[in-house]
Amino acid sequence: MLKVENLHQYYGGGSHILRGLSFEVPVGKVTTLLGRNGVGKTTLLKTLMGLVPSAQGTITLNGADITKAPSYKRVAAGIGYVPQGREIFPRLTVEENLLMGLATCPGSAKIPERVFDMFPVLKQMMHRRGGDLSGGQQQQLAIGRALAFGPKLLILDEPTEGIQPSIIKDIGNAIRTLAESGEMAILLVEQYYDFARDLSDHYLLMERGEIVMRGAGEDMDADGVREELAV
């Protein structure tokens, strides 16, 4: 679904942030991107979303080159993005936040029931303002908003950050269900090692803007990924 080839990115006076990244994110699988703070994970996601232009390399979504496409066209092409920190609209209701996820869809589009099947609390709180929800409920709302239009690729940036354990489990179950549906590819950026290991079909480990390790999720412990993150 997503193919990245030889991707480079620079900041400011020429600081080399992304250094020739190449990887694929297949449909029906969870691909997890790991790395300590400051290795370039967020820059990579911003580049994938078109928030910053790539300096070199290509980004292909479902066979189409989107390297130069603006952000709104990438969303229309099928990328759903759940940013770090959730970034829901606090003054809008839960329903209005979810409807924002349908902004690229025809006017008659409705919030799919799948969102409420995964996160029942959202249906119970449809008319509450997003800012009145707990952190975990806001994360569920952010994921539901990204799912509303039926993305082909779902990108999640540290969805467990600051979330209570019970909701982390619900989010993990939702991610696995989405992958097993075979309808989308999932790119998960995560610092919580156990959560990432339990969900990963494939993993990528970044260090200093490069992918230094990759492999099957089931091999993460044997490959010493936890130790690499702790260094």
Phi, psi and omega per residue, in radians:
M1 nan -0.880 3.086
L2 -1.992 2.306 3.075
K3 -2.300 2.157 3.141
V4 -2.018 2.267 -3.093
E5 -2.282 2.118 3.006
N6 0.900 0.834 -3.066
L7 -1.428 2.226 3.084
H8 -2.162 2.598 3.077
Q9 -2.592 2.471 -3.139
Y10 -2.190 2.696 3.060
Y11 -2.199 2.601 2.980
G12 0.937 -2.175 -3.061
G13 -1.409 0.399 3.076
G14 1.922 0.177 3.111
S15 -1.056 2.174 -3.041
H16 -1.487 1.807 -3.030
I17 -1.579 -0.871 3.099
L18 -1.912 2.281 -2.974
R19 -2.126 1.428 3.023
G20 1.158 0.801 -3.121
L21 -1.274 2.355 3.045
S22 -2.440 2.202 3.110
F23 -2.909 2.935 3.099
E24 -2.244 2.634 3.077
V25 -2.153 1.777 -3.047
P26 -1.402 2.730 3.094
V27 -1.171 2.505 3.069
G28 1.345 0.183 -3.115
K29 -2.292 2.722 3.009
V30 -1.793 2.019 3.060
T31 -1.810 2.103 -3.060
T32 -1.833 2.285 3.090
L33 -1.861 2.097 -3.104
L34 -2.091 2.784 3.106
G35 2.828 2.685 3.130
R36 -1.222 2.965 3.097
N37 -1.050 2.422 3.043
G38 1.546 0.120 -3.106
V39 -1.564 -0.151 3.086
G40 2.005 0.138 -3.085
K41 -1.084 -0.853 -3.114
T42 -1.140 -0.681 3.089
T43 -1.066 -0.707 3.099
L44 -1.052 -0.809 -3.116
L45 -1.130 -0.708 3.099
K46 -1.100 -0.611 3.105
T47 -1.237 -0.708 3.095
L48 -1.078 -0.621 -3.107
M49 -1.481 -0.112 -3.132
G50 1.424 0.231 3.126
L51 -1.326 -0.470 2.964
V52 -2.313 2.475 -3.095
P53 -1.314 2.572 3.070
S54 -1.362 2.451 3.126
A55 -1.400 -0.525 -3.111
Q56 -2.827 2.625 3.091
G57 1.870 3.112 -3.115
T58 -2.269 2.580 3.055
I59 -2.178 2.126 -3.096
T60 -2.085 2.281 3.100
L61 -2.063 2.047 3.116
N62 0.916 0.681 3.089
G63 1.546 -0.138 -3.121
A64 -1.819 2.355 3.124
D65 -1.326 2.039 -3.132
I66 -2.002 0.272 -3.035
T67 -0.950 -0.677 -3.098
K68 -1.788 0.021 -3.069
A69 -1.260 2.464 3.061
P70 -1.208 2.877 -3.044
S71 -0.987 -0.768 -3.051
Y72 -1.141 -0.531 3.099
K73 -1.293 -0.545 3.090
R74 -1.181 -0.696 3.076
V75 -1.127 -0.806 3.130
A76 -1.069 -0.521 3.133
A77 -1.333 -0.247 3.033
G78 2.171 0.330 3.096
I79 -1.708 2.132 3.015
G80 -1.794 2.348 -3.012
Y81 -2.235 2.212 3.047
V82 -1.965 1.758 -3.023
P83 -1.280 2.764 3.026
Q84 -1.085 2.368 -3.109
G85 1.507 0.057 3.005
R86 1.288 -0.944 3.092
E87 0.925 0.760 2.979
I88 -1.302 2.979 3.106
F89 -1.622 1.832 -2.973
P90 -1.148 -0.488 -3.092
R91 -1.555 -0.177 3.089
L92 -1.585 2.682 3.092
T93 -1.260 2.941 3.068
V94 -0.997 -0.783 3.136
E95 -1.073 -0.759 -3.131
E96 -1.154 -0.654 3.066
N97 -1.077 -0.767 -3.142
L98 -1.153 -0.660 3.117
L99 -1.147 -0.489 3.071
M100 -1.078 -0.489 3.090
G101 -1.214 -0.222 3.138
L102 -1.780 0.262 -3.043
A103 -1.046 -0.495 -3.126
T104 -1.620 0.046 -3.092
C105 -1.732 2.847 3.064
P106 -0.999 2.727 -3.059
G107 -1.034 -0.421 -3.102
S108 -1.504 -0.029 -3.093
A109 -1.097 2.504 -3.133
K110 -2.127 2.735 3.093
I111 -1.112 2.134 -3.106
P112 -1.192 2.521 -3.128
E113 -1.091 -0.424 -3.136
R114 -0.997 -0.598 3.123
V115 -1.062 -0.741 -3.106
F116 -1.373 -0.481 3.058
D117 -1.134 -0.666 -3.138
M118 -1.348 -0.681 -3.069
F119 -2.264 1.349 -3.083
P120 -0.977 -0.513 -3.096
V121 -1.060 -0.494 -3.132
L122 -1.160 -0.633 3.120
K123 -1.209 -0.611 3.140
Q124 -1.227 -0.410 -3.040
M125 -2.029 0.469 -3.033
M126 -0.927 -0.578 -3.029
H127 -1.837 0.164 3.044
R128 -1.552 2.604 3.116
R129 -1.249 2.516 -3.122
G130 -0.999 -0.624 -3.125
G131 -1.189 -0.252 -3.138
D132 -1.574 -0.097 -3.131
L133 -1.435 2.758 3.046
S134 -1.232 2.925 3.133
G135 -1.017 -0.735 3.133
G136 -1.156 -0.694 3.102
Q137 -1.177 -0.632 3.075
Q138 -1.125 -0.640 3.103
Q139 -1.157 -0.707 3.068
Q140 -1.075 -0.686 3.112
L141 -1.130 -0.738 3.133
A142 -1.095 -0.709 3.102
I143 -1.195 -0.743 3.109
G144 -1.056 -0.695 3.106
R145 -1.076 -0.736 3.139
A146 -1.201 -0.501 -3.115
L147 -1.461 -0.275 -2.960
A148 -0.984 -0.638 -3.065
F149 -1.676 0.097 3.100
G150 1.265 1.078 -3.075
P151 -1.170 2.714 3.032
K152 -1.524 -0.498 3.108
L153 -2.305 2.220 3.102
L154 -1.968 2.122 3.114
I155 -1.897 2.169 -3.141
L156 -2.098 2.149 -3.120
D157 -1.799 1.758 3.101
E158 0.876 1.089 -3.095
P159 -1.208 -0.237 -3.135
T160 -1.610 -0.078 -3.035
E161 -1.063 2.090 3.082
G162 1.214 0.394 -3.067
I163 -1.888 2.481 3.125
Q164 -1.209 2.596 -3.027
P165 -0.927 -0.691 -3.103
S166 -1.092 -0.663 -3.141
I167 -1.370 -0.537 3.025
I168 -1.000 -0.722 3.131
K169 -1.123 -0.750 3.120
D170 -1.083 -0.725 -3.139
I171 -1.159 -0.708 3.092
G172 -1.074 -0.752 3.108
N173 -1.093 -0.693 3.138
A174 -1.135 -0.753 -3.134
I175 -1.102 -0.771 3.133
R176 -1.117 -0.724 3.120
T177 -1.076 -0.745 -3.140
L178 -1.112 -0.743 3.139
A179 -1.134 -0.780 -3.086
E180 -1.214 -0.296 3.083
S181 -1.173 -0.368 3.138
G182 1.291 0.215 -3.066
E183 -1.654 -0.295 -3.049
M184 -2.642 2.821 2.993
A185 -1.713 2.573 -3.105
I186 -2.218 2.211 3.028
L187 -1.956 1.987 -3.067
L188 -1.935 2.082 3.031
V189 -1.738 2.147 -2.971
E190 -2.618 2.501 3.050
Q191 -1.816 -0.337 -3.132
Y192 -1.371 1.762 -2.954
Y193 -1.023 -0.853 -3.063
D194 -1.078 -0.695 3.108
F195 -1.092 -0.813 -3.130
A196 -1.109 -0.789 -3.114
R197 -1.078 -0.731 -3.085
D198 -1.192 -0.441 -3.084
L199 -1.743 -0.392 -2.937
S200 -1.230 2.274 2.859
D201 -1.567 -0.654 3.089
H202 -2.393 2.604 3.084
Y203 -2.231 2.678 3.033
L204 -2.272 2.296 3.113
L205 -1.985 2.128 -3.134
M206 -1.752 2.531 3.023
E207 -2.621 2.189 3.118
R208 0.888 0.776 3.049
G209 1.382 0.118 3.133
E210 -2.186 2.695 2.997
I211 -1.547 1.976 -3.030
V212 -1.777 -0.296 3.081
M213 -2.550 2.611 3.036
R214 -2.730 2.710 -3.133
G215 3.000 -2.941 3.126
A216 -1.368 2.504 -3.138
G217 -0.999 -0.632 -3.115
E218 -1.184 -0.250 -3.125
D219 -1.727 0.062 -3.031
M220 -1.031 -0.757 3.129
D221 -1.128 -0.826 -3.111
A222 -1.129 -0.548 -3.132
D223 -1.368 -0.152 3.120
G224 1.334 0.514 -3.101
V225 -1.124 -0.707 3.130
R226 -1.001 -0.755 -3.126
E227 -1.146 -0.660 3.113
E228 -1.096 -0.658 3.139
L229 -1.238 -0.447 -3.077
A230 -1.505 -0.257 -3.079
V231 -1.131 nan nan
